[in-house]
Amino acid sequence: MTREEILKLSAYELSQKIREQKVSSFDAVSAVFKNIDEHESNVHAYLSFWKEEALQKAKECDEIVASTPDVSGLPPLFGVPVAVKDNLLLSGKKATCGSRMLSDYIAPFTATCVEKLLSAGAIVIGKTNMDEFGMGSSTEHSYFGATLHPMDPTRVPGGSSGGSAAAVSYGGAFAALGTDTGGSIRQPASFCGLVGLRPTYGSVSRHGLVAFSSSMDVAGPITRGTRDAAWLFNNVTGADPKDQTSAGVPKVELSEMESYSVSGKRIGIPKELLSDGNISGQLQKAADFFTSHGALVEVFDMPVLEYAVAIYYILSSAEATANLARYDGVRFGYRAGGAPEISELYTKTRTEGFGREVKRRILLGNYVLSTEHFNDCYRQAERARKLVCRAFSEAFSKYDFLICPTSSDVAPLLGTIDQDPLSTYIADLCTVPASLAGIPAVSVPFGKQMSRDGSCELPWGLQILGPRCGEQEILGAARFVERGGEDRV
């Protein structure tokens, strides 16, 4: 097969071709690195990759396939090249989190979800760029430079998992792991025309994931299709004794995804997640698509979602402040020079080591945790979060799943986010509710929409939300949308 033919394969299809010896793992890895050679200088999706090591592992995979009589016993992802976000640890490799603070940090162990990828036979070829410590929506807040949109280098790919999305989009990996705190998998997947799954909180171990907001962080797949997303999810999920918040959840049956139908399903659209309270544009097309296939689609009220963004930024900033306190220049990470006293060392290290967006979140976190504002800000946000969870439970007693836009806009131009950070926070309205409730949500491509400046059409993502452990339902619905193909545009 030619390079172009290999790169058109899904990760699942590639694994089958490798087993059948119709495609070698070596050729697949070589094809990926040729794409990296051609596109990486213009996109900057990766912070590090290891070509020779990956090619050597691919050769070993091919030798094993050739000498194995029954290939059905081989691991499911055997020989498939994937990428992982740079806040997921891989032993012996850098884990910078896109920050000067960890620019030289070498991971002493491997994150559980990455270890599961390796055990499943995947070849991890590199670490992808990200907003510093996951704080951002554009991958412009990386100490090592911004990642650019693969389809339009004047625009952002989304964030904070923008590097993972960009790499998959231009063929620099067959799939990637990102992390999602307030939408960091779903939003870049939407911007880049990919599938991004935020799994149920706790379904994927956080051991080895450098923390931003511990009660919301979760790792998940960014892929070119829904089957790959389900397949990767199945291979990284599961309880982990090293993470007390993890739990075993049902795996997704791929065959049931293929036979899924929305006929007779009840689908809700939260009114508060619509920009003007009305269905319009691509969301209207999505609603019409589901209705035409026998589903009942209704707009309903979830008043508590009006406060979701405020709740999210209060709680996530408070948790970030606590998690980032360890970076003081003493134990590990960046240490500023020329500080004669310990207090000055702390101040200088954190001033030089953290970027502007991280400092902004730390300031907000310290404010809401201060004695004066702890009860009226942080405690109130905790109580309000419980109301969000309750509202979703009530919604899922009436509806099989919910839909809304993944983002209020398509990929914006570079530099526009920094001009008005508050507007960027508000733009997270559609993604943060699932994060607060710990429920699964998937973004699936659904046509294109004109950019706000009217210059071009860009990918638009439909977000599908389900109850806890509802990955089967939402991925089935996403696959149904995907199979709708020409009918939906």
Steps between C-alpha positions, in 0.01 A plus 500: 500500500613858434561748778176680415303174514655404833423839656135475393458191719345535844705378794271197527536420129877540520522249785312246289720564194814454713372163627415392146848618386336720237668803659813491712524695822832634368328646192227654716749664737711614205191655337417688819854637533503610135189701577667640809801601289270678255259673740656534842702815426177678406271354768718425808276225635784315677733599781707184460502182295739210455516381141777237514362343815149482351627347174698239692190403700302480175758259355471284810121497465524387139742221593262378769204503259699307240602232751165463678270225364190634677498881489164515681693482826696816429412817696218705339705812413802303386730715285272806482680838538332739746589824679436613857458844654801632687333496842481118491818344636711256299797362689833637383341767278445869561168610647498879471127575520578783259667694783842645569451368853540140373706565187770249604290259708546131416212273603606234754204272419225453242140615537256210535304592187822521297619172649173345385557632149847344498364172638243503221789507250486865394820680401513838674692719256504835684359754746270773372488872572247647742395813683715532812375253762182463295391858563375646175275446201735557208843339563643852476589491871792260458845610608635325190285690251150473359359212300332613176186366337597237238237626253566872550825613668347840582267329748528302823434125521327534837634399835634397727542173306558691176826321426332158516215616275733666248724192480208268425350752257805528273587131520776531758342215700218253447352597838599693810426531867404841633369612836176682572434723800246747364485395134864453402434184295163590351566859392824437302339190348213722385732766357706241308211287369574199723327284759588584861371298796495621859436176693309472826709647781692217667467256210862571397767509770657838576818338635781667306284784370652829620212661687319819408161453670495162670122467526453554125815383317456194279699354209327395180543436127514737205447308177378529143193283563263380769606135484861596567385714794307209650787261432759718670265566790458125551877459515574771757202472731477311829549526874853565623618439860737797453204736449232492768258696279511241220237234449417222261240592239338301218698483178340612176374226269604602149243271340220675690630834377459378142140393555401804705193695389351823637148392406282542809773680696420811704764769452524817707662834419568718807371848416776662705767356268359687199645843426159668466274231642404377153622211286674627189767423242672163519318405822168541320628270227601247767157521665334453161727203428400323821133585452503367145627168634221456754633676811313753712708817549399756762646821640469513878611722788800430725522837679800402714716482185496880487749482787708210365791711373531690828480177701763337281753781517463542876550130572761425235710805591486409868616146427767626260636731769538206738650270235751759378624587850758221474692688230716712726853454362604271785389144428497471121444704188631845409702691759573871458854618564618794705261462792684539835202401722244220483199732476664686213579167333131405511390833357760520227462137393121523469518840330742374237374143475128557444336670202232768504194273482624276781569804718149627426347173621723493810391853592133407459550179697670679788221759501217246530691300762584804713345535843284789383350317201520129579139467613334739255700379197651153534238342727217649298653364180525153657131513590409624155697215343274254679202677345657454155542127566140475619373688194677255268359201692150641455565568131618143436187365665309660210749484212730231364770757425546874455645696209646848461784668311846401619607864472321829441731564204730328252878540529583868568795694364832496685533768764129572542466301822762701689322822408198405712562210741159539665320438170711187457393374841135562410551309173556189715129500589419193292784281626537576873161360614603141418827557685321623812263203499767242414292364212626378160478722193621461143555752222433365151549694174174626349567699186657845487406848615609844385764661721398805698706728273325351196823404327461120479306192601653282771406172675213516750459247779177359644528410868308202636472461879388192691456381860789362704643189333290583194783470247313225312201729444684813394752319281215307340324827425824652372555198275143537372579862409823387335319231300239758397768639268350684206155506660605748767667780305 
